[in-house]
Structure formats: structure tokens, C-alpha cells
Amino acid sequence: MATRAEAGVLTHGSLFTGIGGFDLGFEWAGIKALWQVELDEYCCKVLAKHWPEVERFKDIKDCGKHNLRAVDIISGGFPCQPVSIAGFRKGASDHRWLWDEMFRVVEEIDPTYVVGENVPGIIELELDRVLSDLEGIGYEATSFDIPACSMGLPTMERHVWIVATSSIFRCQRSKTTPDKDNRDEGQFQGTDQRRYNRWNISQTRFRRVCERVSRKLGPNQRNRLKGLGNAIVPQIAEIIGRMIIQAERLRI
């Protein structure tokens, strides 16, 4: 089981980092990023600008216990094209399906928590397998269908979030707080009225630009729109991070 790299601070490693949506949300929650894995050159430049001190790796296929530090949380918005309704929906038979690589890294690093994200198309094709894989190596895994509008964003776009916790930890918690009320019930209902004067990722999250318009943009503008379009909603990652921190306090 992974241990904290710094006393009292939860640590995080992100796979398929993109422009850092998970990293930003967890940072808002007070979780420290130790490493990032991202192949896209433009995204790596964005990450280097905002997290210059964080280790970065290119290809997830070259990553594992031999070069990634132990962390408390591993996150990853693994590629959605194989399960998206906008594609051919080949699922695990699509060469772009990289859940197996993420699962391999999780199994090698053995974090206390795993947080994943994908599109709703995964529910019919591969969600059961993802949850089963995690449960097969000792995690209690569940999924949430959370719309971006729950954070006050002007879109009804839905995304599936997968949260897994070490089953050993869950047993410890159930013994210490057997009848504790779930104070976070309904956490994602309604609208988050906070205003973030920070990196404005999710306001552009789903406002895709049609191909005819994107052809008129410069390379950096196209790359920026692509990075924003593929980013997760960091406000949701922040709430998940805060819930993990709360769970850790109960554990202690």
C-alpha cells in the first residue's frame, strides 16, 4: 500500500493528464501532485508551465513501479474514443483503449484510492469490466454519473466518474464508524454557486468548435481548444478530493 510522501499531505499521480484538470481540482482540495503522464506535446507545455516541479512522463506504456513514485491517489481520464457514441464503439478491441495500461499501473503502484473519468458510453460497453478489474485486486469500486451543470456550468454534458478505495481501508472505517450518517449525500445535486477566478478550464469544456471554424484557427488555438475540450471538470475533481481527505481523517 502506498504511503504519504509528505506527512499529513495526500499525494497524487495522474495518468492521461491532459492539461491538468485532475491535478488542478486536487490541488484546490489540498492534494499534492508528484507525477504526470501525458503524451501530447502541447499539453506537456501547459503542464510544465503550471506544475514545473512535478515529474512528467510521456507514454503510459513505459511507466510503472520502476519509474513512478508511490502515491495515495492515482487518477486518469483514460481515452474515451473506443466507447463514445460519436465513434465506432469497439470498446476494448479498439487499439486506443488504454484502461488495461491504467489498470496495470494501479496494480503496480497500489494506491489507496483510484479515480477515473470517461463518457457515458462506457456504461454499456466496459464499465462493468473496469469495476470488476479494480474489485479483483482488492478495491471497493463504484461509479457516478455527474453532469457538468451540477457545478454551475452552462451544459448538460454528463460524465462517468469512477472512485475506488482499498477494501482494507473500508473495513477499518466500517468498524470505527458503523452507523455514521453520510453527510455528503446529495453532494452533487443542485448547482455550485461558487465563482472560480482561476484557470478557466471547464467553462470551455464542452463548447466544441466545428471543423469549418477550427480550420481557420492557428495551430496554438486549435491545440488549446483540443486541450480544453478533452479536459475534465476540475470542480468535480476538487469535491472528490475533499471527500477523500475527509475519509482519510476518519481513517486516522
PEVENHU-V33208 format. One record per residue. RES is the residue in three letters. PSI is psi in degrees with one decimal (* if undefined). OMEGA is omega in whole degrees, -180 to 180 (NA if undefined). Layout:
RES:PSI:OMEGA  RES:PSI:OMEGA
This chain:
MET:136.6:-179  ALA:147.1:178  THR:159.7:-180  ARG:134.2:179  ALA:-28.2:178  GLU:135.6:-176  ALA:125.4:175  GLY:-1.2:-178  VAL:123.7:176  LEU:143.0:-178  THR:157.1:-169  HIS:139.8:171  GLY:134.8:-176  SER:133.7:174  LEU:150.0:-177  PHE:52.0:-169  THR:-32.2:-176  GLY:-132.7:178  ILE:11.3:170  GLY:32.5:179  GLY:-47.1:177  PHE:-44.0:-177  ASP:-40.2:180  LEU:-48.0:-180  GLY:-44.0:178  PHE:-34.6:177  GLU:-42.5:176  TRP:-34.0:-179  ALA:-15.2:180  GLY:23.3:-180  ILE:134.7:-173  LYS:127.6:177  ALA:133.0:177  LEU:-32.8:179  TRP:158.9:-180  GLN:144.5:178  VAL:114.0:-177  GLU:132.7:-176  LEU:-32.9:-174  ASP:130.9:-175  GLU:-45.0:-179  TYR:-45.1:179  CYS:-37.9:179  CYS:-35.1:177  LYS:-40.1:177  VAL:-43.6:-180  LEU:-41.5:-180  ALA:-31.7:179  LYS:-42.4:-174  HIS:-24.7:178  TRP:65.8:-176  PRO:-23.7:-176  GLU:-6.1:-175  VAL:137.2:176  GLU:140.2:179  ARG:141.3:178  PHE:152.4:-174  LYS:-72.4:-169  ASP:124.2:-180  ILE:-27.1:-179  LYS:-17.9:178  ASP:5.6:-175  CYS:151.2:178  GLY:-158.8:-176  LYS:-24.8:-177  HIS:-21.5:-179  ASN:-4.0:178  LEU:133.5:180  ARG:154.2:176  ALA:137.6:179  VAL:163.2:177  ASP:-31.4:-175  ILE:133.8:168  ILE:130.4:178  SER:161.3:176  GLY:124.4:171  GLY:77.8:-172  PHE:151.5:-171  PRO:135.0:-174  CYS:-11.1:-174  GLN:-38.0:-178  PRO:-18.6:-178  VAL:-5.6:-178  SER:144.3:178  ILE:-11.9:178  ALA:-6.6:-178  GLY:-160.3:-178  PHE:-9.5:175  ARG:51.9:177  LYS:-9.8:178  GLY:-134.7:-175  ALA:-17.7:180  SER:-7.8:177  ASP:134.7:-178  HIS:-16.8:179  ARG:-2.8:179  TRP:110.0:-173  LEU:15.4:176  TRP:-37.3:-179  ASP:-37.3:178  GLU:-41.7:177  MET:-42.4:180  PHE:-39.8:178  ARG:-44.3:180  VAL:-43.2:178  VAL:-45.6:-179  GLU:-37.0:-179  GLU:-42.7:-176  ILE:-32.0:177  ASP:58.6:178  PRO:166.5:176  THR:-32.2:-177  TYR:146.7:174  VAL:130.9:179  VAL:122.8:179  GLY:165.4:180  GLU:142.3:177  ASN:-178.6:-179  VAL:161.4:-178  PRO:-21.8:178  GLY:-19.3:180  ILE:-22.9:-175  ILE:-46.1:-178  GLU:-31.4:-171  LEU:-52.3:-167  GLU:-0.9:-175  LEU:-42.7:180  ASP:-39.2:180  ARG:-42.5:180  VAL:-48.6:-180  LEU:-40.3:180  SER:-39.6:177  ASP:-46.9:-179  LEU:-42.4:180  GLU:-28.6:-180  GLY:-18.0:178  ILE:20.3:170  GLY:18.8:177  TYR:151.4:167  GLU:115.6:-172  ALA:144.1:176  THR:169.5:-180  SER:153.6:180  PHE:134.4:175  ASP:99.9:-172  ILE:120.0:178  PRO:149.1:179  ALA:-27.1:-179  CYS:-17.2:177  SER:-17.0:177  MET:12.4:178  GLY:13.6:-180  LEU:146.4:-174  PRO:58.2:179  THR:149.7:177  MET:11.5:-180  GLU:133.2:-179  ARG:146.6:174  HIS:148.5:-179  VAL:126.2:179  TRP:132.3:-179  ILE:125.1:180  VAL:125.6:-179  ALA:139.5:-179  THR:142.9:176  SER:128.0:-179  SER:-27.8:177  ILE:-43.1:179  PHE:-41.5:-179  ARG:-37.5:177  CYS:-41.8:179  GLN:-42.9:-178  ARG:-40.9:-177  SER:-27.3:179  LYS:-33.0:-177  THR:-29.8:-179  THR:67.7:-172  PRO:-32.4:-175  ASP:22.6:-176  LYS:132.9:177  ASP:146.4:178  ASN:93.6:-176  ARG:-12.6:-179  ASP:5.7:-180  GLU:133.1:-177  GLY:14.5:-177  GLN:-35.1:-174  PHE:6.7:180  GLN:152.6:178  GLY:-155.2:-175  THR:135.4:175  ASP:115.9:-175  GLN:-0.3:-180  ARG:152.2:177  ARG:124.9:-176  TYR:112.5:175  ASN:53.6:-176  ARG:-160.2:178  TRP:115.3:-169  ASN:66.7:-178  ILE:-57.2:-163  SER:-15.5:176  GLN:-26.9:179  THR:4.9:-169  ARG:-48.0:-173  PHE:11.3:179  ARG:73.7:-175  ARG:146.7:179  VAL:131.5:-178  CYS:159.0:-174  GLU:-37.1:-178  ARG:-36.4:179  VAL:-43.4:-174  SER:-27.9:179  ARG:-24.1:-178  LYS:-6.2:-178  LEU:156.4:175  GLY:165.4:-178  PRO:-43.6:-179  ASN:-36.7:178  GLN:-41.4:177  ARG:-42.6:179  ASN:-38.5:180  ARG:-45.1:179  LEU:-38.5:178  LYS:-43.6:179  GLY:-42.6:178  LEU:-40.5:-179  GLY:-29.6:-180  ASN:-5.5:-176  ALA:147.9:173  ILE:168.5:177  VAL:108.6:-174  PRO:-26.5:179  GLN:-35.9:178  ILE:-41.1:177  ALA:-36.3:178  GLU:-44.9:-180  ILE:-42.6:177  ILE:-41.9:178  GLY:-41.9:179  ARG:-34.5:177  MET:-36.1:176  ILE:-42.5:178  ILE:-41.6:178  GLN:-40.8:179  ALA:-37.0:179  GLU:-36.9:179  ARG:-37.4:176  LEU:-34.8:179  ARG:-42.6:-180  ILE:*:NA
